[in-house]
Amino acid sequence: MTLRTPGRHRHRRRDRSRDRRPAGPALLAVLAAGAVLLSGCSASDSGHDRSGGTAQEAGRGTRGGNPAPVPGQSAPGTAERADGTAQGEDDGRRTAAPPPDYLSTFALDVDTASWGYARRTLADGKLPDPATVRPEEFVNSFRQDYRQPDGNGFSVTVDGARTDAADWSLMRVGLATRTGLGQERRPPAALTFVVDISGSMAEPGRLDLVRTSLDLMTDRLRDDDSVAIVAFSDKAETRLPMTRLDDNRERVHQVVDRLRPTDSTNVEAGVTRGYDTAVEGRRAGATNRVVLLSDALANTGATSADALLKRIDGARRDHGITLFGVGVGSDYNDSFMERLVDKGDGHTVYVSDQEEARRVFCDELPAQVELRARDAKAQVSFDPRNVERFRLIGYDNRRVADDSFRDDSVDGGEVGPGHTVTALYAVRLRPGASGHVATATVRWLDPDGRAPHEESGRVEASALTGGGWDQAAPRFQVAAAAAYLASSLRERGGGWEAVPGAVGLGRLSEITARLAERTEDPEVRQLSEAVRQARRLMG
C-alpha cells in the first residue's frame, strides 16, 4: 500500500533506495513446485485473512504541524475544558480534537514481503539485514480472528494485554473487511504480467516458479478476464498484448512456457513497457493492474526506484492502474520493489516455495481484483488522563499528518476483501488508570462512488491491565510474538528501541512452539521455526 505523494498533498515516504540486500547462499527451493501448484487451488474464493503491526515511536516526526513525542519521553500534560473533562478525552461524545501528541494516524498496509524474505533468509542460515525488517509486515502475515463487518468497509476491534515491563501494555487495533463476492461475481480483471527473465532469474525458485505460477493463474482466471505479458532482461518486449482469455488460454500457456532467463536486469525497461502495455489494453469497468514478478536486482538502465516513480504514479492517477509486486530469489532487492509498489497503490509479497506461490496466485491476487476500500487511513486517539506514553510498533513509512485524516485528497491504502490489518501499540498507562484509554477510527472511500465512511472502536484500561500477553487469546499472542521477533532482528542495526516487554528469543521460542501446537496453523509453525533459527544465529 502507499502513503501520500506531493502531487496529492501527500508526504513522500522516507527514501529507502539504499540497497539492503543481505548476501547469502541460495535456498534450494521449489524443485517440485510445478506438480504441486498445478494440482489446483482451494475451492474457496475468499481472500487470505491477514493482519499486521510492530515497533517504533508512535509520534515520531510531526503530526498536524505539532512536534510529536520522542521515544521514552512523556507526552505533555493537558488542560481541562470548561466542563471539567480533559482536552484529549475521547469517550465517543467528544467534539473537540485531543492534543496532537495524543493522536496517531497512518495509512493501512497489507504488505507481507518483509516477513517472507526474512523467513527465507533465516532458513538459508543468515540473519536478514535489519533495514529490510518492517515489523508491521511480520504481523500482517498471520491470520487474525476479527469479526467481519456485515457490509462493505471495516469492522474495528481494539483489545490488549500486559507486558513484562512495568506499566506497559500491548494494545491491538484490528480492522477487517468482508470476504469477496466470489469468483463469478467479482469485476473482470485486466492484468499485465511484467516478468523478469534476466540471468539472475535462472536460480531454482525464481523463473521456474514464476512460469508455473502464471500457468496456474491462467487456469484460475475467468473467460472474461484479460492478460498481457511483458518480458524484460536488458530490454523489454511485449510477448502478449492484452488478450481476453475466452478460448485463448492455450496461447497464454505457450507464451509463458517460452520465458527463459537471458541477460542483465533492466527493471526500468520492464516497468515502462509494462505500463505502456497496460494503458494500451486498459478495459473500462475492469480492475486494471500491473503484476511485477522479479528479484528486483536492477543493474542496467535506471537502477534506483526514483526514475520509475513518476511513470507509475501517473498511470495510477490517470488510468487507475495499480501495481502488485511479487518478489522471488535468495538475493532480493526488497527496498527497490517496495518503493515501486508503494507508489503504485499496491502491495508486495515474497514467494520462495510452492505453498506461498499457491497462496498468492490462488487467494491473494484473485482477491485483489475486487476492492473493499480506497484510501483507507486509521487514527487512534489516546486519553491523556489515562495514557502517559504510547508507541506505534512499525508503520514507519505509513505515517499521515493527523489533520489529513479526513482530507480525502490525501492518499491512504487500498484494501481488498477478506483482509485484516493490525496495528500494535505499546501503551504506558498512568498510575491508577481506569476507564477509557483509546478510540480507534478507520476512514475509507467507497471503491465505486468514492463516498467517505468511518467506523470506530474503543478500549478500556481494564482490557490492558489484566493477564499477560502470553496468556491472551492465541491470535493476540501470535501478533505479539511476530512483533517481538521483528524487534529482535531490527535492533541489531541500531537506531531501534526495543519494544517494551520484549522477551528473549529463548522464551519466545517456547511461546511460539506452544502456539504452533495449539493453533495447528502451518504459518504459526513457520513463525516458531523462524524464532528458533534466529535464536541459533544470534546466539
N, C-alpha and C positions, 0 to 999 in steps of 0.2 A: 504494500500500500504506500501511498505517498503523502508527504506533507505539502505545505504551501510553497509556491514559487512566486517570484516577484511579479509575473505577468497577471496574477490574480490576487495581488496584495498579500502574497504568502511569504513566509520566511523560508529562505533556502536551507535545505538540510546541510548540516556540517559536512565540509569536504572530507570524503573518505577515499579519495582516489589513490592514496598511497597503497602500494602493493603489499598485501598482508599474507601472502601465500606461505604456509609452512612447508618446508621441504620434507620429503619422506618417501619411502618405497611405495610403489603402487600396490594397492589391495587387489589380490586375485579374486575378482568378484564376478558373479553372474555368468559363468561359463555355460550354465544350463538355463539361462533366462528365457530363451525362446520357447522351450517346451512348456515352461510354467505359465508364461504370460499368455501364450496362445490358447491355453485351456479355457480362457474367457474370464469375464468379470463377474462379480457378485450380481445377483438379481436385483439388489437394492438400487434405487435411483437417487437416494438421499445423499446430500453432501457429507464429507467426512467431518465429524464433530471435533472441533479444535478449540484450543484455549491458549492464552498467553499471559506473561508478566515476569519481571525480575529486577535488578538492583541499582539505583543511583538516587541522588538527592532530588526530591520531587520538584523543588522550585528553582533549580539551578538555571542561571540566565536571568531574564526579566520576563515579567508577566504583566500585561496591561500597562506597561510603562513604569512599573514599580519594581524595585530590586527584590529578588527572591531570596529566601533563606539559603545559607550555605550549609554543607554537611556539619552536623554536630552543633549547630547554632540554634538557639531558641528563637521562635517567632516572637515578635514584639507583642506587648500587652495590648488589649483593646478596650476602648472606652465603651460606656453604656449609652444606649439611646434613652430617650425620654421615658419610654415605657419600662425601663429597668432591664431590658434584655441586652445581651452582648451584641455588638455590631456584626460579629461573624456568625451568629447563631443561624442555623438553617434547620428548622423543625417542620418544614412543609408549609409554613404560613409566612415565612419571611418574604418581604417585598424588596428590601434593600440588599445590595450585594455585600458579602462579607469582605473584610480587609483582603487586599490582593495576596498577602502572604499566607492566606488560608484557602487558596484556590489552587487546583492542579488541573490543567487542561491538555489533552493530547488527541491526536488523530488515531483512529483504530488501526490495528495491524494484525494480519493473519499470516505473515511470513513464517516459514519454518526452516529455511535453508541453513541458518546458523547452527541449529541443533543437528541437522542431518550431516553437515560437514564435520562438526566436532566429533560426532559418533564414529564417522568413517576414520577420522584421523586417530582417535584413540584406539580403534581396532587395528590400525596399522602400527601401533606401538609408539606413537608420537603424541605429544601434547599440542593442542591447537594453539595457534597464535592468539594471544589474548585479545588482539584487536578484532578478531573475527567472531568473538563470543558476544552475542547480543542476548542478554538474559530473557527478555520478553519472548524471543523466538523459541527458546528452550521450553518455556511454559506453554506457549501456543501449540506445541507439538503433541500434547496429550489430551485425551478425551476428558471432558468435564460433564457434570451431571445437572446443569442448569435447566430450569423449566423453560420450555419453548413457548413463545407467545401464541395467542390464538390466531392473530392475523399477521400482516406484514410488519416489518420493523423488529424491535428487540424486546426481550424481557430483561429485567435488571435484578440481579441477586447480589447482596452485599453481606458478607459474614466475616468471621475472623477467629483467631486463637492466640494464646500467649506464646511468646518465645522464651528461651532460657535467659535472655538479657533482661535485667531489671526494668520494669515499667514499659518494656517494648512488646508490642503485639504485631502480628501479621494481619492485614485486612485484605480480603479478596473481593474485587469488584468483577462480577461475572455478567457478561452480555451474551445473549443467544438469539439466533434467528430461527424462524420456522423452516422445516425441511422443504425441499423443492417440489415443484408441481409434478415432477416425474418426466421420464424421458420423452413421452409422447406429447406432453402439454407445454414443455418449455419453448421459448422462442427458438427459431432456427439459428444456426451458427455459421459464421464465415471466418474460418481460421487459416491464417498464413503461418506455416511452419518454417522457421528460419534455422537451418541445420548446419552446424559446424562440421566440415569434413576435412579439417586441417590434419597434418601429420600427428599431432598430439592426440587426436581422437582415435588413433589405432589401438591404444591400450584397451585390453579387455574391460568391459564395463562402461565403455563410452559409446562409440558409434554403433557397435553391435547391439547394445541395449536400446539406443535411440531408434534404430531401424525396427527392432521387434516391437517397441512401444508404439511407433507410428502405425505399424500394421494392425496392432490391437485397436488403436484409436479409430482407424479407418473402418474397421468392422463394427465398432461401437456406435458411431455416429448414425444419424437418420438419413433417409434418402433426400430430404430437402435441405440438409446441411451442405456446405461448400468447403473445399480445401484447396489451398495453394501451397507449393513447396519451393523454397529458395535454398540453394546450397551455396556455401562460401568457404573458401580457403584463402589464397592470396587475392582472389577476385570473387565476385558473386554472380550467380546466374539464376534465372527463374526456370526451374525444371518443370514446374506445372503451374499454369495460370489458374486463377480462381475457377474451380470446376465443381459444379453441383454433383453430388455423389450418384444418386439415382442408379444408373447402370454403369457407372464409371469406376467402381471400386477396384476392379482388376487393373485398370490403368494406373490408379494411385499406388497399388501394391508394386507394380513394375517400376515406377519411379523411385519408390522407397528402396527397393531391393538393389537398385543401381548406385546407391550412395556408397562411396568408398573413400577412405582417407587419402589425401594428396599432399598439399604443400603447407605453407605458413598460414597464420591466423589473422585475417583482416576482418575483425568484427565490424569495423566501420562500414566496409563494403556490404557485409551481410545485412546489417540492420537497415542501412539506407535502401538497398534493393528490396528488402522485406517490406518496409513501409510503403515504398512506391507500388509494389505489387498489391498490398492490402488496400491502398487508396484506389487503385485502378479497379479492383474487384469488389469494392465495398458494396454491400447489399443493404438497402433500406429495410428497416424493420427487423434486422438480424443483429446478433451480437457479433461485432467485428473485432477480432483480436489477433495480435501477433504473438506467436509462441516461439521464443528463442531457446534452442537446445544447444548448449555449449559448455566447455570448461572455462570460457572467458579469458583465455590466456592470449590476449591480443599482442602480436609482435610485428604487425605490418599495418600501414595506414595510421589512422588516429589510434594511439594506444592508451589514451585516457578517456574516461567517460564524458568529459566536458564537451568534446566535439560532437557528440551524438545527442546530447540532451535537448538541444533546440529542435532537432528534427522530430524526436519522439514527442516532445511537448506539443508541437504544432499539430501533429496528427491526432493527438488526443483531444485537443481543443476544437479543431476544425471538423474532424470526422468521427469523433467518439471512439477511436481505435485505441484499445488498451493493450498492455504488454504483460505476458505471463512468462516468467523465466524458469527454466529447468536446468539446474547445474549438475554436471557429471565430472568424474575423474578424481584421482587421488591428489592431483595438484590442480587446484581450482581457485580462480580469482574471485573470491566472494565479494570483495569491495566493488569491483567493476560491475558485476552483474547486479548487485543491489542498487547501485546508483541509477543504472539504466531503468530497472523495473520501477523504482520509486517514482521516477519522472513520468513513467507510462501508466500510472494509476493501476498497477497490477500488483502481483506478489510473486515471491520466489520460493521454490522448493529445491531440495537437493536429493538426487536419486543415486544410490550406489548398488542396489540389488533388485532382484525381480519383484520382491514384495512391495518395496517402495514404488517401483515403476507401476505396478498393478494398481496401487492406491491412487497415484497421481493421475493415470490415464483412464482409470475406471470410475473414480469418485470425484477427485478434486477438479480436474479440467472440465468434465461434463457439467458439474455443479456450477462452475463459474460462467457457463453460458447464460445462466439466469442470475439476476441480481435482486437482493433484498433491500439494499440501502446504498445511496451515493453520499459522498462527502460526510461520512459519519465521524463525529467527534464526541468525546466524553469529557465531562467536567465534574470534579469531585470537590465539594465544599465541606471543609472541616470546621467543627465548632470550637472556637478558641477557648471557651470555658472549660472544655474537657481535654483538648489536644494541645500538648506542648510543642511537639515536633512531628514531622512526617517526611517520608522519603518514598518517592515512586521508584520501584525496582525495575530499571530498564527504561525503554522508550526514549532513550537519549536523543534520538533524532526525530521523534514524533511530536515534540512539544509544540503547542499552539498558544499564542498570546491569549490570556483569559478574556480580554474584551473582544476577541474574534470568535468566541464560541458560537454566538448567534448571528455572526456575519456569514451568510450563505454564499458569498463570493469567495470565501476562504476554503480552500480545498481540504478535505478530510480523507477518509479511507472508503474504498468500495468493498462491500461485504456481500457474499453470496448466501444461498440457503443452507441451513444446517450447520452454520459455523458458530463457534463460540469464541469470544475474546475475553481474556482475563488480564486484569491489572492488579499486581500485588503491591501493597504499600506496607512499609514498616511505620508503625504509629506509636509514638510515646505519649501515653496519657498522663494527665496531671494527677497528683495525689488525690485520692478520694473521688475520682471521676465517676459520674453516673449520668444516665440519660443519653441524649443524642450525641453522637460522635461525628457522623458524616452523612451527607446525602450525595449520591452519585446520579448524574443525569446524562443520558445519551441523546444526541440530536442528529438527525439524518434527513436526507431528502428522498422523497418517493422516486424510484427509478424512472418512472414514466412521466408523471406530471411535475416532478421536482417540488412538490409541496413539502414544507418542513414539518417534522414531527418530533416530539420529545417523550421520553419515558424516564422515570426516576425510581430509585430505591434508597433506603436509609438503613443505618445500623446503629445500635445502642452500645453503650460501654459494656454491658453485661456479656455481649457476644464476643468481646475481645479480651475479657478477663477471666474466662472460665478455664477449661483444661488446656494443656499444652498442645502445640501444633501437631506433635507426633501422636496425639490421641484423638485428633479431629477426624472428620469424615475422610474416607480413603482418598477421594479425588482432591480434597484440600491438601492432604499430605503429599500427593503426587506433585501438585503445583509448587508447593513449598520446597520439596526435595529438588525439583528441577532448578528452582531459583538458587538454592544453596550450592548445587553443583556448579552452575554458571558463575556464581560469585567466586568460588574457589579457583576456577580456571581463569577468570578475569583478573583476579588480584595479582597474579604473577607479573603482569605488565606494569604495575604501579599506577598511581593516579586513580585507584579504585578503592573505595572504602568498603570493608566487609559488611554484608547485610547484618543488621543486629540479630543476635541469637543464632548466628551461623554455627553449625555443628561440624566437627571434624569429619573427614571422609571415612574414617573407621566406623563411627556411629551412623553416618549417613548410609554406608553400605548395608549395615544391619537393618535400618529402617526400610530402604528400598527393596531389599530381599524379601522382607516380610510383606511389603505392599504387592510385590510381584506375585507372591503365593496367594495372597488374599484376593486380589482382583482377577487373577488368571488372564491378565491382559498382556499380549506379547509385546506391546510397546512399553509397558512398565518394566517388563523383563529386560528390554533393551536399556532402559534407564538404569536399572540395577547393575547391569553388566558394565555400562559406561562409568558408573561410580567406582566399581571395583577396579577397572582399568586405570582410571585417574589416580586412585589411591596407590596403586602399584608404581605408576610412573612418577608420582610426586613424592614417593617415599613416606 
